[in-house]
Amino acid sequence: MALADCCFNGCSNPLALNLTNRKLTGPIPALLLTNPNFNLTSLDLSKNILTSTIPDVLTPSVLTVIDLSDNQLTGAVPTSLSSLSGTLTSLDLSKNVLAGQPSAIHNLTSLKFLSLATNSLTGNVPRQCQSLSVNLEHLDLSGNKFSSIFEISELNACSMTYIDISNNAFSSAFPNIGQNGNLKTTLRTLHGQNCGFTGSIPRRFGCLSKLEYLDFSNNDFEKLSNQIHRSSALRYLDVSSNLLTNLEPAKLASLSVDLAHVNFASNALTTIPTEVGALRGLRFLDLSSATTTADAALPVELGLLSQLTTLRLATNQLTSLPFDFSLMPNLVELDLSSNKFNNTQLPASLGTASASLARLDLSSSQFNGSLPANFSTLLQLTSFNLHDNTLTGALPQSLCDVVGDTVTLALCNLSTTNFTACGLTCESVLTSSSPAGACGVDPCLDCTGTWNAWSDCSLICDTGTQSRTFNVRLCVSTLASE
């Protein structure tokens, strides 16, 4: 239904109009914004299919909330919004196709909430936007094409708790923040990922004493702020996919005891600092591809992180596992893939790591020998990848009884045919030519499906062939018979 087909003429002094998620189409009627009989304080047209431009006809009114998010609106942010400077407290234009620069926004000095996220806005974030900061609590400019931003340190916000400028094209040093103004005592969340920021994460970040969430992933930062340890409230830190070479270990150890999530993946660290082991509150630690050093050493201190639920150490050229996984009783996910353990056997402590271990990736890490007997106790596994090792022996029968189609054993990619799972080797699967040979012989296969229908004959006349397929459990292969 087109929004223009809605009848508003009979409305007498409506205070709030909420038409969210009504599958409304077409443009926004100018009458809806200019009708003198309306006394709207709130207009919510979000989550529809509205198109065309936003009518630039706004006049002073009592509107306090405008939500046009999640539509298909185009054109510029209307300049007439400035007429609502004394009343508008919330403006959400996110998830549209708006373009140009939001030049009129800076006049909206009563705003507490502003989101222009996920549009196609370009140019510079106007310096005049600093005037918004007196009352603004939530600022979201993410997912646009802005090329530069004013000095955030100049914001004199009294209540600003949330800033998201992620997914833009700044390609410059990050602006100063935290040195002046009230942000140092109000800001709790800062998103700056995927912006092309270069150089160092500013040292004044340590002044943000209330900062809890910081995401600077996927930039080109080369150095972490040497004052980051002063952010005593920090709980979430993601600086993955940068060019960091040094984490200043002494400062790292002084981070908040409440820090629960750390992601240093995909950087250029020379070593993995032992001081990471001092972050005893960590529940999530990702060091995948964090180092560029051949034969990188894994600090034994990591074994002290008893609260970890996720530990990712993939692709670091690690050669040994110096700590006891039984000291990590809460692990749910462990990724040791793509390392160089130099044909060593799997440590037995992996089998006692956690009764709740659900995802275990040991692929492409040069393990050999048989699985430790205590792997039979890992009965919560839903993903178990042993691809590209030289393992021998068999998968414990107890695991055969619980694993399902999501298990990533990839038997046919093992560098040996001696390893078996539930009595079935890769070779026996591939050479089997009948349903009975691939299904139903071994109880661990426990076929729950049926063979697919036969294909059409390849020839209309003379001798042709038909085929059908069946996906065999525990092996990423498809069988065919003629």
Disulfide bonds with the S-S distance in Angstrom:
Cys400-Cys422 2.17
Cys439-Cys447 1.93
